[in-house]
Structure formats: C-alpha cells, structure tokens
Amino acid sequence: MSNLPNDNPESRHLKVDEQVINPYKSQNLPLPKVGDKIGPNKVLELIGEGGSATVYKVWHEGLEVVRAVKVLKKYYDKEAKERILTEAKIMSDIHHPNIVEIHNIGYIDQLIPFIEMQFIDGISVKNLITQNTRFPLAVALSVAYFVSQALHYAHVKDYTIYGKVYRGLIHRDIKPDNIVISKDGIVKLMDFGIARPSEVSLHTVGAKIIGTMVYLSPEQLNGKTLDHRSDIFSLGTVLYEMVTGARAFPQKTLSELVQKKTKSQYRPIDTHGIPVPKELVSAIDKSLALEPQDRFASAADFGHELFAILRMISDRAPADIVSRYMNDPSSCPQWVPVKKKAKLNLILAIAAASVLIATIVAVIML
C-alpha cells in the first residue's frame, strides 16, 4: 500500500473554467510582499497566484541569480503541506530541457512551505492564445511536440518518493497555463503540484475533482484510475486550442461539460473554417479518443506524429520555429494549403503579366 499523501476530498480544489472554489475557510497569513525575504531570496515581484499557492520572482542573494518561489497559501492544512513536499521531491529528480527545475524547499518562519525553482522569463501558452487568438500551425505543432517529449520523460522515469521507487509519473494538470515559452523560445512544462506516480491508484469522489475541468480527461471526470494516456488527452485539448483559438470543450456549466466530455463530443476542427492538414485532424482526434486504449500508446508516439506533420508544412526545426516566433511573430505566418498557395501564385503571376503587357503596349504606342 502506498504511503503517499492521499487525495483527501476535503483538500481538493474544483476548477471550472478558471474559477477556483476554495473549500478552506481559515484565514491565511499575510503573503510576502516586494522586499520581503523568503529564505535566501528577496522578493522582486508577484508573478502568479492560484487557489493554493502564490509565485514570486525573487533574487537569490547568495548566488546572485533570479529565481521563482512558490509559496503555499494554506500552510495550516496538513494535506496541502504534504502535496507541496511531494511536488518538491518529484521535481528535484527531474532534469529535462522542457521541464522547469526545482532547486530547493524551505519554510517561512518554520511554518509556511515554499519551493525555490527555475525562473522562466517568458509567457504562458494561455496568454499567447489570449493575445493572438490562435498559433501559427507550425508553432502549435512545435510547442506540442516539446511538451510531448517532456511528458514522455516524466511517464517512463523512475522516482524514489518516501523511500519507495515508482515507475512513471502522471502530470494530471496539462493546460495552457502550465506551459511557458521563454523569450528565447524554450518550451517549459511546469506545475507538477498534483502529479502522482502511475502505480498509485488515484480516484476522484463526487464533484471533488483535482485539475482544471476543461482540460481533464474523461476518466478523470468519471473518477477512474488514471494512466499516462490521461495526459495525452489533456495535451490534445491544448493543441486543439492552439490550432483553432477555441476550446475543444467550451461548455460553460459543469453538467454540460461533463456530459460532452464523457461522450467525447467536441466540435470537429474542420468546422472552424481554418485550413488544417487532414493528418493533424486525425492526430488530434486520436488524442481526444474517449477510451484511453484508442489514443496514442505513449506521449512519444504522439510527438513522433506531430513531428512528421510538422515536416510536411515546414523545413525548419521545432526549436528554430518557436525561437523565431518569440523573437518576431510575423516570421511565422499561418499555414496555407498547397492548392490555395498554387492558386494564389497563379493570380499573382497573371497580375504581374498583365502589368508587363500593359507596359509593353504603352512603350510601343510611344
């Protein structure tokens, strides 16, 4: 029997859309402010806040480097403390170029836990979608490809947690907020706060569901035991949103969302009026299959398919595509199908020929 902290229903957060329902009624201690110390770090600014934690940009005075610190808000809750400790234990053993690294864990006033981590100077996929509506197709494919590589690493790695070795990890909260792209184009998966080893049976009870509802897999909503293919479904919803600018499951009420998702009833991509290769439509459909066995067998398989599709529309490497996009979004135009591109080239050629003929006629008449 696992000695990992249990998913106690009393400590869960139900997220519908971006709203967080906090079941705790106790008062929180005042949060750190600019200039305060968090361990060896001086707070520079607040950069994010969720239902259970607050994230700060800090200056590590000893090493003279910028880092990020995640501070637990519900310091008084034993389960919440165990969660953040488990996250730190898991993340401290993860070393992948597309996953944010953990450096240390400590306590404020020997009471409030915090995690010191790598600071990413960039922007989340969520904010990029908000700013630009949808990603250029090559960029969306590249970002999803890097996340698939990070997930595959997490899914197959061995972890030692509380003295026991576990094979593989399920992230359980893949969403646009948890994917950040640095200014120089490095894609990073973050927030393993509710991640758990694959071998641990993790169930939901009633409406007490962990994660952000619109990106959860059907089995998460149904309270079934999860495996790595749950993350593949969630990545499929993120890719869908990057490609179309719309959510795969846009329902506003919990009952409607659960009904549609547990029947895998999402709007077909080709109904958005956006040119998308049929191979990508098929790949997203497969990732969003209702039954886990009908999805990609692994995140690596999903990534290989995305890379193959990317090769069909661009001769640039995924890293180059994302880097160029972050430096200059106009360098990555939206994809135009070959037939449409050929038609456009023909129109331009005819127009150019018309101008040339008109010029020749004018010269002759002189």
Secondary structure, 3 states (H helix, E strand, C coil): CCCCCCCCHHHCCEEECCEEECCCCCCCCCCCCCCCEECCEEEEEEEEECCCEEEEEEEECCCCEEEEEEEECCCCCHHHHHHHHHHHHHHHCCCCCCECCEEEEEEECCCEEEEEEECCCEEEHHHHHHHHCCCCHHHHHHHHHHHHHHHHHHHHCEEEECCEEEECEECCCCCHHHEEEECCCCEEECCCCCCEECCCCCCCECCECCCEHHHCCHHHHCCCCCCCHHHHHHHHHHHHHHHHCCCCCCCCCHHHHHHHHCCCCCCCHHHCCCCCCHHHHHHHHHHCCCCHHHCCCCHHHHHHHHHHHHHHHCCCCHHHHHHHHHHCHHHCCCCCCHHHHHHHHHHHHHHHHHHHHHHHHHHHHC
